[in-house]
Amino acid sequence: METRELAYFLAVADELHFGRAASRLGIAQPALSKAIRRLERRLEVSLFERTSRVVTLTAAGQVLAREARTALDAVSAAAARARRAGPGDPHLVLAIKPGGDAGLLPAVLAAYENEQGVLPIEVVFAGDRVSMLREGRADAALLYLPPDDVRGLDTEALVSEAPVAVLPVAHPLARRPGLRMADLEGESLHKYDPAAAGAVGGLSELMHLIALGRTVAVLPRSLTTPLREDLATVPVTDVPPSALVLAWPAHSTSPSVAALARAASKAAAGTSAAAADRR
């Protein structure tokens, strides 16, 4: 199959109307219909159920719609990464959420710079880090599990963080050694998502609202440091920890990406050892 055929098919799959799909593609409708019929003959399946009034995807068409989108994204991503590795300005792009590095980024970059023969690294702060990886706009990203979707990506686990409840120091629960989510029932609970767009940008505002007694929050511990003097943290024992991972496209053969994964693992191990020594 040609990428052009897949693009034609996806246009019809999205629009479920040959006329609108042809207009979107900038081609004549008969040419589009002919291309889809040729694709169906090649695959020996019907991709669409057609009537005079509606167009719907068959079961085979639904499968191809998923796979074709992945294939086209992979082709575009490969082209983007090839251009970035070219002679003009070869570099590696690392996508992270502002503040979403659990304090590891300086150590990761320092360890990466000690690697031999690696490309210069550009750090890009963004909310759509998974999309950047899939579309080739980034070579690696720092993600949180949950909630980020890392299907089709390789990952290196860096930090696992048990969540803590953030409360005003005067709150009745602030002196507890630990809490369960049931203890927070009746509270105005802010469910913080470290992967959400704008999440970290609003962190200082969230802390201010907690100090005012307007809300409480459950957060990864790294996002609470340094902690305001008018706030307290208490471990939440029945919420799974969140994991910070370095992710990159599966089957990557880039020596610089491999070096970044080594650097991130080394930085995480060093941070864990330092934390253990402090304890």
Buried (B, 14 or more C-beta within 10 A) or exposed (E): EEEEBBEBBBBBBEBEBBEBBBBBBEBEBEEBBEBBEEBBEEBEBBBBEEEEEEBEBBEBBEEBBEEBBEBBBBEBBEEBBEEBBEEEEEEBBBBBBEBBBBBBBEBBBEBBEEBEEBBEBBBEBBBBBBBBBBBBBBBBBBBBBEEBEBEBBBBBEBBBBEBBBBBBEEBEBBEBEEBEBEBBEEBEBBEBEBBBEEBBEEBEEBBEBBBEEEBBBBBBBBBBEEBBEEBBBBBBEEBEEBBBBBBBBEEBEBEBBBBBBBBBBBBBEBBEEEEEEEE
